[in-house]
Amino acid sequence: MPKSTKLLNTMTFLVNKSIYKVLGENSRTLSRLSAKYVVNYLDSQSIIDKNNLTEEGLKKAFIEEMGLADDLLFDDTSNNAVLTVINPVLMESIIELNKENIPITIAPCIIYVYLLGDLYNYKISFQKVEYDKKNNNTVWTFKKH
């Protein structure tokens, strides 16, 4: 595992655990705020054009520019929106947070789906993430409102 992957997993674990310890269940509101900030940051780095956001552009940014996973499969055809992350970089931190029953607040996949919700004009809220060890995928489920 590359050192940058270890660092990203460590930081994801530490940030989420720390936020939860300080804010408790109120920590969830930080995800939406983070999604707004990440758009401005990625635009400032010329990774995306915030004035012309598309699902394909976001997917390219998260996969090719940031190396989040091999692929991101988004399905919003039911009452839920589901993101399947193929060969995710963030795996160890997600497994550990789930073991400790700590809600995941700040993670690229949550931010990605919130951005898609904004793009498609519906509100969503993160429900759960599960790791499929057999296929090396994470499956993120969001409730659509």
C-alpha positions as CSV (number, residue, x, y, z in Angstrom):
1,M,0.0,0.0,0.0
2,P,1.5,3.4,-1.0
3,K,2.3,5.8,1.9
4,S,-0.2,8.3,0.5
5,T,-2.9,5.7,0.9
6,K,-1.9,5.0,4.4
7,L,-1.9,8.7,5.2
8,L,-5.3,9.3,3.6
9,N,-6.8,6.4,5.5
10,T,-5.2,7.6,8.8
11,M,-6.4,11.1,8.3
12,T,-9.9,10.0,7.4
13,F,-10.1,7.9,10.5
14,L,-8.7,10.5,12.8
15,V,-10.8,13.4,11.5
16,N,-14.0,11.4,11.6
17,K,-13.3,10.1,15.1
18,S,-12.3,13.5,16.4
19,I,-15.3,15.3,14.9
20,Y,-17.7,12.7,16.4
21,K,-16.0,12.9,19.8
22,V,-16.5,16.7,19.9
23,L,-19.8,17.1,18.1
24,G,-21.6,13.8,18.4
25,E,-24.5,13.2,16.1
26,N,-24.4,16.9,15.0
27,S,-21.2,16.1,13.2
28,R,-23.2,15.1,10.1
29,T,-23.8,18.7,9.1
30,L,-20.1,19.1,8.3
31,S,-20.5,16.8,5.2
32,R,-22.6,19.3,3.3
33,L,-20.4,22.2,4.2
34,S,-17.3,20.2,3.1
35,A,-18.9,19.5,-0.3
36,K,-19.3,23.3,-0.9
37,Y,-15.7,23.9,0.1
38,V,-14.3,21.1,-2.0
39,V,-15.9,22.5,-5.2
40,N,-14.1,25.8,-4.7
41,Y,-10.8,24.1,-3.9
42,L,-11.0,21.8,-6.9
43,D,-11.9,24.7,-9.1
44,S,-8.9,26.8,-7.7
45,Q,-6.6,23.8,-8.6
46,S,-8.1,23.6,-12.1
47,I,-9.4,20.1,-11.5
48,I,-13.0,21.0,-12.2
49,D,-14.9,24.0,-13.5
50,K,-17.4,24.8,-10.8
51,N,-19.5,26.7,-13.3
52,N,-19.9,23.7,-15.6
53,L,-20.2,20.7,-13.2
54,T,-21.3,17.4,-14.7
55,E,-21.4,13.9,-13.3
56,E,-18.8,12.8,-15.7
57,G,-16.5,15.8,-14.8
58,L,-16.8,15.0,-11.1
59,K,-16.2,11.3,-11.7
60,K,-13.1,12.1,-13.7
61,A,-11.8,14.4,-11.0
62,F,-12.4,11.9,-8.2
63,I,-10.9,9.0,-10.1
64,E,-8.2,10.3,-12.5
65,E,-7.1,13.4,-10.6
66,M,-7.4,12.3,-7.0
67,G,-7.1,8.5,-7.4
68,L,-10.1,7.7,-5.1
69,A,-10.9,4.4,-6.8
70,D,-10.8,2.5,-10.1
71,D,-14.5,3.4,-10.8
72,L,-17.5,5.0,-9.2
73,L,-20.9,3.6,-10.1
74,F,-23.8,5.9,-9.1
75,D,-27.4,4.7,-9.1
76,D,-30.3,7.0,-8.0
77,T,-33.2,5.2,-9.6
78,S,-34.9,4.2,-6.3
79,N,-35.7,6.0,-3.1
80,N,-32.0,5.7,-2.2
81,A,-28.9,6.8,-4.0
82,V,-26.2,4.2,-4.0
83,L,-22.5,4.7,-4.8
84,T,-20.5,1.6,-5.5
85,V,-16.7,2.3,-5.3
86,I,-14.6,-0.2,-7.2
87,N,-11.2,-0.9,-5.6
88,P,-11.4,2.0,-3.1
89,V,-8.4,3.8,-1.6
90,L,-10.4,4.5,1.5
91,M,-11.1,1.1,2.8
92,E,-9.2,0.5,6.1
93,S,-10.5,3.7,7.7
94,I,-14.0,2.9,6.7
95,I,-13.8,-0.6,8.2
96,E,-12.3,0.8,11.5
97,L,-14.9,3.5,11.8
98,N,-17.7,1.0,11.2
99,K,-16.1,-1.3,13.9
100,E,-16.1,1.5,16.4
101,N,-19.7,2.5,15.3
102,I,-18.5,6.0,14.5
103,P,-20.6,7.8,11.9
104,I,-18.6,8.8,8.8
105,T,-18.8,12.5,8.4
106,I,-16.0,13.6,6.2
107,A,-15.1,11.2,3.3
108,P,-14.6,11.8,-0.4
109,C,-17.4,9.5,-1.3
110,I,-19.9,11.3,0.9
111,I,-18.8,14.6,-0.6
112,Y,-19.0,13.2,-4.1
113,V,-22.6,12.0,-3.7
114,Y,-23.7,15.3,-2.0
115,L,-22.3,17.1,-5.1
116,L,-24.3,14.9,-7.4
117,G,-27.4,15.5,-5.3
118,D,-26.9,19.2,-5.7
119,L,-26.3,18.7,-9.4
120,Y,-29.5,16.8,-9.8
121,N,-31.5,19.0,-7.5
122,Y,-32.4,16.7,-4.7
123,K,-31.4,16.5,-1.1
124,I,-29.8,13.3,0.3
125,S,-28.5,12.1,3.6
126,F,-25.9,9.5,4.2
127,Q,-27.2,6.3,5.7
128,K,-24.4,3.7,5.7
129,V,-21.4,2.2,4.0
130,E,-20.5,-1.4,3.7
131,Y,-17.4,-3.1,2.5
132,D,-17.7,-6.0,0.1
133,K,-14.4,-7.9,0.7
134,K,-15.0,-10.4,-2.0
135,N,-15.2,-7.8,-4.7
136,N,-13.1,-5.1,-2.9
137,N,-15.9,-2.5,-3.2
138,T,-17.5,-0.1,-0.8
139,V,-21.2,0.5,-1.2
140,W,-22.4,3.9,0.1
141,T,-26.2,4.3,0.7
142,F,-28.0,7.6,0.9
143,K,-31.6,8.4,1.5
144,K,-33.2,10.7,-1.1
145,H,-35.6,13.4,0.2
